[in-house]
């Protein structure tokens, strides 16, 4: 993993620790960061999807896996609920946002498995999987870490991975990390702050 790509993310995570309220920055926190890039993956319906299919729309890019016992389902629940809140408060903006769940466990996350998983949280979430090299490429482009854990006694395994949800602009450039671990209103607030 290229650690030089992760240091800015760590700095961003620590930036919110101060107690003083500050004026909102003029530029998005991730503006200019080398995050994102072209990809070609398979969605939950078995169709090939590329980054160009999302051109002109904001994207929430989340990396995880469907067999995750806790973090991924909670984060996706928050993102799905945030989208429902936004559909009520600002339907036009909500229509311009596509939540995307990229699997880091392509061996188990087939399109059918992804379809059941993302469908449980929002009909608007696009689930993406692909070959192991294709997933490795997109994860590298986003600076996302993941690694298969040791096998469990029953044959299953966990996947250790970064816990990040990127808000990307309509041209595919990064804007900000969304607080997917917080309540849906916190996610909506960040989207409304940076998506116009």
C-alpha positions as CSV (number, residue, x, y, z in Angstrom):
1,X,0.0,0.0,0.0
2,X,1.2,3.5,-0.8
3,X,1.3,5.1,2.6
4,X,2.1,8.5,1.2
5,X,-1.5,8.6,-0.1
6,X,-2.9,7.8,3.4
7,X,-1.1,10.5,5.3
8,X,-3.4,13.3,4.1
9,X,-6.4,11.1,5.1
10,X,-5.0,10.6,8.6
11,X,-4.4,14.4,8.9
12,X,-8.0,15.0,7.9
13,X,-9.2,12.6,10.5
14,X,-7.2,14.4,13.2
15,X,-8.2,17.8,11.9
16,X,-11.6,17.6,13.6
17,X,-10.1,17.1,17.1
18,X,-9.8,20.8,18.0
19,X,-12.4,22.4,20.1
20,X,-12.5,25.8,18.4
21,X,-15.1,26.4,15.8
22,X,-13.6,27.7,12.5
23,X,-14.9,29.3,9.4
24,X,-15.7,26.8,6.7
25,X,-12.7,26.4,4.4
26,X,-13.0,28.0,0.9
27,X,-12.0,24.7,-0.7
28,X,-13.1,21.1,-0.1
29,X,-10.8,19.2,2.2
30,X,-9.8,16.7,-0.5
31,X,-9.6,19.1,-3.4
32,X,-6.5,18.3,-5.4
33,X,-5.9,15.0,-3.7
34,X,-4.8,12.1,-5.9
35,X,-7.9,10.0,-5.1
36,X,-10.1,8.2,-7.7
37,X,-9.6,7.2,-11.2
38,X,-11.1,5.2,-14.1
39,X,-12.5,1.7,-13.4
40,X,-14.6,-1.0,-15.1
41,X,-16.5,-3.2,-12.7
42,X,-19.7,-5.3,-12.5
43,X,-22.8,-4.1,-10.8
44,X,-25.4,-6.0,-8.8
45,X,-27.4,-6.7,-12.0
46,X,-24.4,-8.3,-13.8
47,X,-23.8,-5.2,-16.0
48,X,-20.4,-3.7,-16.7
49,X,-20.2,-0.3,-15.1
50,X,-17.4,2.3,-15.6
51,X,-16.6,5.5,-13.9
52,X,-18.0,7.3,-17.0
53,X,-21.5,6.0,-16.2
54,X,-21.5,8.3,-13.2
55,X,-20.3,11.4,-15.0
56,X,-22.2,14.5,-14.1
57,X,-23.4,13.2,-10.7
58,X,-21.9,13.3,-7.3
59,X,-20.8,9.9,-6.0
60,X,-20.5,8.5,-2.5
61,X,-17.7,5.9,-2.9
62,X,-17.7,3.3,0.0
63,X,-15.4,0.3,0.1
64,X,-16.4,-2.8,2.1
65,X,-17.8,-6.3,1.9
66,X,-21.1,-8.0,2.4
67,X,-19.9,-10.6,5.0
68,X,-18.7,-7.8,7.2
69,X,-20.2,-8.5,10.7
70,X,-20.7,-4.9,11.9
71,X,-19.0,-1.8,10.3
72,X,-20.2,-2.1,6.7
73,X,-23.8,-2.8,7.4
74,X,-24.0,0.1,9.9
75,X,-22.3,2.5,7.6
76,X,-24.5,1.5,4.7
77,X,-27.6,1.9,6.9
78,X,-26.5,5.4,7.7
79,X,-25.8,6.3,4.1
80,X,-29.1,4.8,3.0
81,X,-30.9,6.8,5.7
82,X,-29.0,9.9,4.7
83,X,-30.2,9.6,1.1
84,X,-33.8,9.2,2.3
85,X,-33.5,12.4,4.4
86,X,-31.9,14.3,1.5
87,X,-34.7,13.0,-0.9
88,X,-37.2,14.8,1.5
89,X,-35.2,18.0,2.2
90,X,-33.6,18.5,-1.3
91,X,-35.0,16.1,-3.9
92,X,-33.1,17.8,-6.7
93,X,-29.7,17.4,-5.0
94,X,-30.6,13.8,-4.0
95,X,-31.3,13.0,-7.6
96,X,-27.7,14.0,-8.5
97,X,-26.0,11.7,-6.0
98,X,-25.2,8.0,-6.5
99,X,-24.1,6.0,-3.5
100,X,-21.7,3.3,-4.6
101,X,-20.6,0.2,-2.6
102,X,-17.4,-1.3,-3.9
103,X,-16.7,-4.8,-2.6
104,X,-13.2,-5.6,-1.4
105,X,-14.1,-9.3,-1.2
106,X,-14.8,-10.2,-4.9
107,X,-14.4,-14.0,-4.2
108,X,-17.7,-14.0,-2.2
109,X,-19.4,-10.8,-3.3
110,X,-21.0,-12.0,-6.6
111,X,-23.6,-9.7,-8.2
112,X,-26.4,-11.7,-6.7
113,X,-24.9,-11.4,-3.2
114,X,-24.4,-7.7,-3.7
115,X,-27.9,-7.2,-4.9
116,X,-29.4,-8.6,-1.7
117,X,-27.0,-6.6,0.4
118,X,-27.3,-3.1,-1.1
119,X,-31.1,-3.6,-1.7
120,X,-31.5,-3.9,2.1
121,X,-30.3,-0.3,2.6
122,X,-31.5,1.7,-0.4
123,X,-32.7,0.9,-3.9
124,X,-30.4,3.8,-5.1
125,X,-27.1,2.1,-4.0
126,X,-25.0,0.7,-6.8
127,X,-23.1,-2.4,-5.7
128,X,-19.9,-3.1,-7.6
129,X,-17.6,-6.2,-7.8
130,X,-15.2,-7.6,-10.3
131,X,-12.1,-9.6,-10.7
132,X,-9.4,-9.5,-7.9
133,X,-7.1,-7.4,-10.1
134,X,-9.9,-5.0,-11.0
135,X,-10.8,-4.5,-7.3
136,X,-7.1,-4.1,-6.4
137,X,-6.7,-1.4,-9.1
138,X,-9.7,0.7,-8.0
139,X,-8.8,0.3,-4.3
140,X,-5.3,1.6,-5.1
141,X,-6.7,4.5,-7.0
142,X,-8.7,5.5,-3.9
143,X,-5.9,4.8,-1.5
144,X,-8.1,2.1,0.2
145,X,-6.4,-0.6,2.2
146,X,-7.8,-4.1,2.4
147,X,-6.4,-7.5,3.3
148,X,-8.0,-11.0,3.7
149,X,-7.7,-12.2,7.3
150,X,-6.8,-15.6,8.6
151,X,-9.4,-18.4,7.9
152,X,-11.8,-19.1,10.7
153,X,-12.5,-22.6,12.0
154,X,-15.6,-22.9,9.8
155,X,-13.7,-21.8,6.7
156,X,-14.9,-18.2,6.6
157,X,-12.7,-15.2,6.9
158,X,-12.8,-11.5,7.7
159,X,-11.4,-8.7,5.4
160,X,-9.6,-5.9,7.1
161,X,-10.2,-2.7,5.2
162,X,-10.2,1.1,5.4
163,X,-13.4,2.7,6.7
164,X,-13.9,5.6,4.4
165,X,-16.8,7.1,2.4
166,X,-15.6,9.6,-0.2
167,X,-17.9,12.3,-1.7
168,X,-16.7,12.8,-5.3
169,X,-17.8,15.7,-7.5
170,X,-19.6,15.3,-10.8
171,X,-16.2,15.1,-12.6
172,X,-15.0,12.3,-10.3
173,X,-12.7,14.5,-8.2
174,X,-12.6,14.0,-4.4
175,X,-14.4,16.6,-2.2
176,X,-14.5,15.3,1.4
177,X,-14.7,12.2,3.6
178,X,-18.3,11.6,4.7
179,X,-18.8,10.7,8.4
180,X,-20.5,7.4,7.6
181,X,-19.9,6.2,11.2
182,X,-22.1,9.1,12.5
183,X,-25.9,9.6,12.2
184,X,-27.5,10.2,8.9
185,X,-28.1,13.9,9.5
186,X,-24.3,14.4,9.9
187,X,-23.8,12.8,6.5
188,X,-26.5,15.0,5.0
189,X,-24.9,18.1,6.5
190,X,-21.6,17.3,4.8
191,X,-23.2,16.6,1.5
192,X,-25.2,19.9,1.6
193,X,-22.0,21.7,2.5
194,X,-20.0,20.6,-0.5
195,X,-22.5,19.5,-3.2
196,X,-24.1,22.3,-5.0
